[in-house]
Amino acid sequence: MEYRKLKQETDFTLLLNKISKENYPFILDSCSGYESKLGKFSFAGFNPVGIFKAKNNKVEIMENGSWKEYSQENIIEAFNSFFNKYKKDYVGKYPFNGGGVGFFSYDLCHMIEKLPRTAKDDMKIPDIIFCIYDGIFIFDHNNKEIIISAMGLERNKDYIFDYLENFALGKDEHIFKKAEYSASLDNKIFLSNFRKNEYLESIKKIKSYIKMGEVYQVNLTQRFSAKTEEDPWVLYERQRKINPAPFAAYLDYGDFQILSTSPERFVKIEGKIIETRPIKGTIARGKNKEEDKINKEILLNSEKDKSELLMIVDLERNDLGKISKPGTVKVEEIFALEEYPSVYHLVSTITGELRADVELKDVINAVFPGGSITGTPKIRAMEIIDELEPTQRNVYTGSLGYIDFNGNLDLNIIIRTILLKSGIAYFQAGGAIVWDSEEEAEYEETLVKSNALKRSLEGKLR
């Protein structure tokens, strides 16, 4: 692995805009304000050398510029074999130095567990898309530097460096579209896949399952949609300004785009250490500092929210225990309060040391999907989700991020995310339903969580 720093200053936003117009662009975006802990680096690239795409049992692979299709009983096994061809044993200077970038949709869970499939698949989104990038831009936010990284898989490293440097420093051939806050976007009509009374009845149904002892907690969500003709990058630029987040991302697959401002890390692997950071417990920001202070105290002292998080911590400890050395799974922090532009969250961090025999497929099978967006026990919670939610979640509450050539990875939970397809913006919001959940309060929580995304689509800064 080799690196080259850009020789002159480059406008960060302008470079991202240029990248967004290229072929299969990705931007893993640690937005401003999170440099101290979670957002030291951002990564971007385009023109992958390999692509893995799969849905149900159909696999499509692009290598050496050509596509091939085949059927595979287990697409997780197929992805594991695909990625193993690109693995390299090296030590990199940065968290991500090149490799795979993409997503696992929530509905990949059907490849892990035998679950009912009654929810409608009305969007036809793949279960997995991962692209292999040899030659990426690394944005070091603390040192204000832009670095090019190259492995040299198919092309000479010097060629990759020269090509990307000329791309970054050369004349901008694209029209730079700036994110505007325009009143002309107001009064959008937002549709939901639930009527309010249906959502409230679904909460009551979950509580009946809890009363019967079948489940302790279920994450129930509703999906909103609205028509839009906006340029995807312009919308994402506005979204990241309204709701900056440490695990944000922009992915463009041609016929659909993923615009994520997620605050939640799902799983990170560095060397042999695995980490997960579930979020449970949410309260809206106040209108001023005094209200903020009051809301912080309410959340920190909420026995319901802490109980919800504790259940998920226990679930995640169990999931990490499946692939970690005995005795190495630890809870590093339990009820940490984190501040975001529109909400406060309670967050926990759990770590473990992976066994020597663990492969990528073992990690996916053990921990996916995240417990914070399913419930506990996980399998029964997922069965109830499929029963009650009328449409498949697709990318929502799946995971996106990177898998490095050396096997390190960092994946978010896909929440606070807009999916654009065929002129429609889709986004979802939900919450954990437990025995003492209040139906109206849970419904209102989905509106609070979706508010920043609605404002992005309406062009409202506040």
N, C-alpha and C positions, 0 to 999 in steps of 0.2 A: 504494500500500500504506500503510495506517495502523495505528496501534497504540494500545492502551489498557492501562495497568497496573491490576490489581485494587486496589481502594481499601482493602481490609483483608486481614489475614492469612487464608489459607485452608489447611486441612490438605491437604497434597499427596496423601497416600494416600487420604484420603476422597474427594477430587475425582476421582482416577483410578477409584476404585470406582464412583462415580456415572456417569462416562463409559462404563465397561465395560458398563453395563446399557442403553445407548441403541442407536439404530439404526446399524448398520455402524460401530461404534466402532473407533478405532485408537489405540494408544499406542506411540510410538517412545521407548524407555525407556533412557536412559543411567544405569545403576544406580549406586548409591553406591560411591565409591571410585575413580572414573575421571575426576573433575572436572578434574584437572590437564592431561590430554592429549586424551582421546577423549570425555569425557562431560560437557561443559559445559552442554549443553542436552538437555531432553526435549520431546516434542511430543505433543499429543493432540487428538482431535476426534471428531465424530460427525455424522450426517445429511448425507451427501454430496449435492452438487448434480448430479453425474454419475457413472455407473459404467460401466466397460468390463470385460466378462467374455468369455473365449474359450477354446475347447478344440478342438483339431484344426482344422477349417475352419469351425466354427460360432461366430459372434460375436453377443453380446447387449449392447445398450447401453441405459442408462437416462438420459434427459434430460427435463427439464421434467415429472418425475413419471411418465413413461410409458416402457415398454420396447418395443424393437423387435429383431427377430432377422433375420440374413441370413447367407449363406455367403460366405466370403472365402478365396481361394486361399492367401494369406499373412497370418496374423493379426498378424505384427509390423508389416507395412505398414499394416494396419487400425488398430492401436494408435497408430502414429506420426501418422496422419491425425486420429484422435480427440483426441490430446493437443495437436496443433498448434492446435486450435480454442480452447484455453484459454491458450495462451502469451501472456505480456505482457512488454514490455521495461521493466524497472524495476530499481532497486537496493534491496535489502532490508537491514534492520539485523541480521537473524539468519540462521543457516544455512538454515533452512526457515521460510517465511512463509505457507505455504498452497500447495495444488496437489494433485498426485496422490500417494496412498499405497496400496501394495499389494504384490503379489508376482509374480515370474516363476517358474514351476515348473521343475525340472530338465528335465522332458520337453519343454520348449519347444525344446530342442536339435534335435528332429526337424524343426522349421521352419527350421533354419539349415543343417543338414547332412543328407545322405541316409544314414540309419542304419537298421539292422535294428530291428524292434519285436517281439521275442519275449517280453520280460518281461511278466508279467501285470498288467493295470490293474484291480486289485481295489478301488480306493478312489474312482475317478471324480472326481478333483479337477481343476478347470479349469487350463489352462496359464497363463493370465493373469487376475488380477483387480486392477484399479486403480480407486480411487474419488477423485473430485475434491472437495476440501474448501475452501470459502471461509468462513473463520472458524475459527481453531484456537487452542488454548492453547499457549503457549511457556513452559517452565519453565527459568528461568535459575538453575542450581544454585549457581554461585559467588556471585551477588548475592542469592540467596534471594528471587527475584521471580517472579510469574506475570503474563505479558503476553498479551493477546488481540490477534491479528492478523486483519485483514480486507481483502480486495480489493474486494468489492462487485460481484460478477458478476451475481447475480440479485436480490439484496436490498440495500437501503440499508445502508451501513456502520454508521450509528448504530443501526439495528435489530439488526444482528449483534452489535455491542458490548453493547447493553442485554440482548439475549437470553442471551448467554453469561455476562455478568456476573451476571445474576439466577440463572442456572443454578448458577454456582459458589458464590455467596454465599447463595442461598436455602435454605429448609428442605429437609433431605434426606428425600425421600420413599421412598428405597430402604432396604432392610435392609442395614446394613453387615456383610458377612460377613468376618470376620477369619481369616486363614490360621493354622490350628492345627497343632501337631505331635502327632498322635494315634496311640497304639499300636494303635488299632482298624483302622488301615490296613495293618498289618504283614502279612507272609507273602503278598503278592500273587504270582500266578502269571504270570511273564513268558514269553511265547512268542517264538520267533525264526523268521524265514523260511528259516533255514539250520540244519541239524544241524551239530554241531561238526565232524564228519569231512568233511561237504560243504564247509564253509568252508575247512578245511585243504587239501582237494583242489583247490579253486578257486585257492588261493594257488600251489599247485604248477603248475597249468595256466598261470597268469600267468607264472611263472618259465620255463616252457617257451617261451612266446611271446618272452620277453626273450632267451632263449638263441638263438632263431632270428632275432633282430635285428628283430622286428616292432615292438617297443615297449621303452621304457626304464623306465617307471613307470606303474602303474595303481592308482587309488584303489578299493579293494574295501570294501563295507560290508555290514552285516547289519541287518535291521529287527526291532525288538522290539515287542511289543504286550501290553497288559494291560487288563482290564475296569476301568472306573471310573464311579462315579456322582457324582463331586465336581463342584461348581460350577466352571466353567472359570476364573473370576477368582480364586477361593480357591486353586486349584492353581497358577496363575501367581504369585500373591503368595508362596506357599511356595517355588516354583521360583527366583524372583529373590532370595530371602533365602539360599537354599542355594548358589546359583551365580550371583551378580551378574556382569553382563557389559556392556561398553560399547555393544553393538549389539543389545540386547534389544528385544523387541516383543511386543505383544498385539494380535491382529487377530481379529475375530469376524464371520463371514459367515453367521450364522444356523444353517446345517446343519453347519458345522464351524468350529473355532477353531484358530489358530496361536499357540503359546506358546513364544517363542524367547528363549534366553539365549545368543546367539551372541557369541563374542569376535572374529569375523573380519569386517573390511570387505572387500567385494568390489571395488567401484569407487565413487569419488567424483569429481564434476565441480564445480568452482567457477570460474566464468568460462570460460576456455579451458584450465585446467589439469586434467588427469585423473590420478587416483592409484589404485593398487591395493595391497593389503597381504596377500599370501598367507601362510598359516601352514603350516609343515611341521616336524615334530619335536615330540614330546610325551613328557612324563614325569610320573608321578604326584607330588603333593606328599608330603613326608615326614610322619611322625607328630610331629616336633618340629623346632626350628630347626637342629639339627645334621644331621638327615636331609635337611631342605630344602637346606642348603648342599651336601651331597654330591650330591644329585640335580641341582641346578643345574650343578655342574661336569661331571657325567656328560653332560648334554644339550649343554652348550657345547662339549664335546670329542668329541662323537659324530660321526665322519666320515660314517657312514651318514645321519644326520639332516641334516647340513649338505649332503651330496650331493643328498638328496631335494629340499631347499629350493632349491638352486642350479639344478636342472633346471627347477623351476617358475618361478623368476625369469627364466630364459632364455625360457621359453614366454610369460610375461606381457610381457616386453620385446617379443617378436615381435607379440603381440596388440595392444599399445598402438601399436606402430609402424605398423599398418595404418591408423590414423586420426589419427596425430600428425604434426606437421611434421618433416621429416627432421632428424636430429641433436638432437632435443629429449628423447628418451627417456633417462631417467637412473635409476640405482639409488641411492636416497637413503640406505637402510640395508640391510644384508645379513643379519646373523645376530643380530638384537636379541632378547634374552630378555625375555619378558613373563610376569608372575605372575598366576595366577587362583586361586580358592579351592581347586580340586581338582587342578590340573595346572600345569605350566610349558610354554610354547610358544616355538619359534623363529619369528620374524616378519621379513619383508623389506618394504620400501616402494619402489615403482617409480612414477615420474611421467613425464608427457609433456605437450606443448602441442598441443591439438587443431587440425586444419586448419580453415579458415574454412568449408568446405563440409559439414562433418560434421553430420548430424542424429541424433536419438535412435535411429532404426532402425539407423543405421550403427554406433553404439556397441554396441547389443545384438548385431548380427550379428558384430562383430569380436571381442568379448571373452567372450560368454556360451557355455556356463557356465564358471565359474572353473577355471583350470588346477589349483589346489590340490586340487580334489575330482574331477578327471577323470584326469589323467595326461599323459604325453608320449610320442610325439606325440599331440595331443589327440583327433583323429578316430579313430585306431585304438584308443586307450584307451577311448573311449566305445562303440565296437563291442564290445569285450571286456566292458565293464560290462554291456551289454545281454545278452550271451551268458551271463554267469555269475550275475548277480543275478536271482533268480526273480521278483521283483515290481518294478514301476516305482517310481522314487524319489518321484514326485510333487513336493511342495514341498521335500522334503529335498535339500540341496545346490543348490537354486535360490537366488533372491535376493529379499529384501524390503527396503523402505525408502521413501524419498520422491523425487519429481521435482517441483521447484519450478515455479511459473508462469513463471519466467524461464529454465528449462532446467537449472539446477543440480540435482544429484542426489547421493544417498548411499544405497548399497545394501549390505546385508550378504551373507554366505554363510549360508544357513539350515542351521546345524549346532547341536548342543546344543538341539534343538527338539522339543517335543511337538505332535503334531497330534491333536486330539480330534474324533472323528466317530462318531455312533451308539453312544455309551457305551463306546468303545474308545479308549485312548491309544496312539498309534503314535510311535516314535522310532527313529532309526538312529545307527549309529556305525561308523567304519571307519578305514582308514589306507592309506598309500602302500606298495604292494608293489614292491620292487626286487629285483635279482638276489641280494643277500646278506640278504634278509629271512628270518627264522626263523619257521616256520609257527606254532608255539605262542606265540611272543612277539607276533606280529601279532594273533592271536586274543585274547590277553589285553589288548592295547591297546584293542580295541573295548569290552571290559568296563570298563576304567578310564574311558574317555571317556563311557560311558553311565551310570556309577555315580551321578552327581549327579541325573540325571533319574529313575532308579529310586528314589532316596531321596525325591525330591519326591513321587512317586506313593505311596510307602509311609508318608509322613508322618514321616520320620526326619530330624532336624536334623543328626545326625552318623552 
